[in-house]
Amino acid sequence: SIFSFVKHIGMKKTEALKSLIKDINPFVKIKTKDIFVTKENIDFLKEYDIVIEAFDDPKNKAMICNTVLRNFKDKYLIASSGMAGYYDSNIIKTNPNPYKVL
């Protein structure tokens, strides 16, 4: 991950990113959850102000981005195009118009 340093080796992505954000601003409140996100359980994201997408799988990456853009319009979405070197980032298909279903 782009946000990882040696001290993050062995940590889950959620905890590594939380650690980095806390290093930048120790006063910020951060809630993390280690959940395998699916179409069936994605509604739990409604309780958060910011959604950070960190999937390596392009189908899941597109699913979470499209769902947040389409259904959670009041949320901030932070996403990247990296997939841990497993896939070409050009295969990610998201909808440029979140109000139109793909």
C-alpha positions in Angstrom: 0.0 0.0 0.0 1.1 3.5 -0.7 0.6 4.6 2.9 2.7 1.8 4.4 6.0 2.1 6.1 8.3 -0.5 7.7 6.5 0.0 11.0 3.3 -1.2 9.4 4.6 -4.6 8.3 2.2 -7.2 9.5 -0.6 -4.8 10.3 -4.0 -4.8 8.7 -4.6 -2.0 6.2 -7.1 -0.4 8.5 -4.8 -0.2 11.4 -1.8 0.9 9.3 -3.8 3.8 7.8 -5.2 4.7 11.2 -1.7 4.8 12.6 -0.5 7.1 9.8 -3.4 9.5 10.2 -2.9 9.6 13.9 0.8 10.5 13.3 -0.4 13.4 11.1 -3.1 14.6 13.5 -3.3 12.9 16.9 -6.6 14.7 17.7 -8.7 13.2 14.9 -11.3 10.5 15.8 -11.1 7.4 13.7 -13.4 4.4 13.7 -12.2 1.3 11.7 -13.9 -2.0 11.0 -12.4 -5.1 9.5 -15.3 -6.4 7.5 -15.4 -8.3 4.2 -17.5 -5.8 2.3 -20.2 -7.2 -0.1 -23.2 -5.9 -1.9 -25.3 -7.5 0.9 -23.6 -5.7 3.8 -22.4 -2.5 2.3 -25.1 -0.4 4.0 -23.0 -0.3 7.2 -21.0 2.5 5.5 -23.9 4.9 6.0 -22.7 5.5 9.6 -19.4 7.0 8.3 -18.6 10.5 7.0 -15.6 9.3 4.9 -15.2 6.0 3.1 -11.6 4.9 2.1 -11.5 2.3 -0.5 -8.5 0.0 -0.3 -9.5 -3.1 -2.3 -7.0 -5.0 -4.5 -9.7 -6.7 -6.5 -11.1 -4.6 -9.3 -14.7 -5.9 -9.1 -14.9 -5.1 -5.4 -13.2 -1.7 -6.0 -15.8 -0.8 -8.6 -18.6 -2.1 -6.5 -17.8 0.0 -3.5 -17.1 3.2 -5.5 -20.2 2.9 -7.6 -22.3 2.1 -4.5 -21.0 5.0 -2.5 -21.3 7.5 -5.4 -24.8 6.3 -6.2 -26.4 5.7 -2.8 -24.4 7.7 -0.2 -24.1 11.0 -1.9 -23.4 12.8 1.3 -20.2 10.8 2.0 -16.6 11.5 1.0 -15.0 8.7 -1.0 -11.3 8.3 -1.1 -10.2 5.7 -3.7 -7.1 4.8 -5.6 -6.3 2.9 -8.7 -3.7 0.5 -7.3 -4.4 -3.2 -7.0 -1.2 -4.5 -5.4 0.3 -5.2 -8.7 -2.2 -8.0 -9.4 -4.3 -6.3 -12.1 -4.1 -3.5 -14.6 -5.9 -0.5 -13.2 -7.5 0.1 -16.6 -9.9 -2.8 -16.0 -11.8 -0.9 -13.2 -15.1 0.2 -14.5 -16.9 2.9 -12.6 -19.8 5.0 -13.6 -19.0 8.6 -14.5 -22.6 9.5 -13.9 -23.5 8.1 -10.5 -27.2 8.8 -11.1 -27.3 6.4 -14.0 -27.0 2.7 -13.2 -24.5 0.7 -15.2 
